[in-house]
Amino acid sequence: MTIAPFFVIILIAGQAAPPMTLGDRAAAEAATQRYREAWLSNDPRRIMATLTPDAALYPSTLPPIVGGDAIRTFWFPSTSSTRIVAMELSIDTVHVDGDTAVTSGMGSLTFVVTTQGVDGEPRTQRSWHVNVLRRQRDGSWLIWKRMWGDLR
């Protein structure tokens, strides 16, 4: 018996995940765009449905916000409401490795905060963003980690 077949088995077993397919790339991009569409709907349930239950946010200048309850409290506080009036989101890069994908790009968000029934002035924030997505058992992609930094 030669040792060569043993090495071939080790090499095959140690290979990385299959290369990214166009379908994987499109699915990761579509999941990121669904996040944008959910915000434009101003429906908290649709927004939260774009995230995994154990998702984490890494907002510019703030500590991480981990888990659905904490994210819901951060984004939808009981003391005010926020209405999204415009959101642009470009996706400049996409990388997929197995069941994990990373999308990144630039964007802008225009919103109005209402406190005690009074609308504030519309504000626009420009930012960069990185999403880490996970493929779910049903084949769909959800955002697991989202980080952004404000541009001045």
PERALIN-V915002 format. One record per backbone hydrogen bond with DSSP energy under -0.5 kcal/mol. NH is the residue of the N-H (numbers start at 0). CO is the residue of the C=O. If there is no record, write none. Layout:
NH,CO / NH,CO
This chain:
6,2 / 7,3 / 8,4 / 9,5 / 10,6 / 11,7 / 12,8 / 13,9 / 14,11 / 24,20 / 25,21 / 26,22 / 27,23 / 28,24 / 29,25 / 30,26 / 31,27 / 32,28 / 33,29 / 34,30 / 35,31 / 36,32 / 37,33 / 38,34 / 39,35 / 40,36 / 41,37 / 41,38 / 42,37 / 43,41 / 46,42 / 47,43 / 48,44 / 49,46 / 50,47 / 51,142 / 54,51 / 55,143 / 56,64 / 57,145 / 61,58 / 64,56 / 65,63 / 66,54 / 67,52 / 70,66 / 71,67 / 72,68 / 73,69 / 74,70 / 75,71 / 79,76 / 80,113 / 82,111 / 83,81 / 84,109 / 85,109 / 87,107 / 89,105 / 91,89 / 91,103 / 92,103 / 94,101 / 96,99 / 97,17 / 99,96 / 100,132 / 101,94 / 102,130 / 103,92 / 104,128 / 106,126 / 107,87 / 108,124 / 109,85 / 110,122 / 111,82 / 113,80 / 114,112 / 114,117 / 117,114 / 118,116 / 119,112 / 122,110 / 124,108 / 125,150 / 126,106 / 127,148 / 128,104 / 129,146 / 130,102 / 131,144 / 132,100 / 132,130 / 133,141 / 134,98 / 135,139 / 138,135 / 141,133 / 142,49 / 143,131 / 144,131 / 145,55 / 146,129 / 147,57 / 148,127 / 150,125
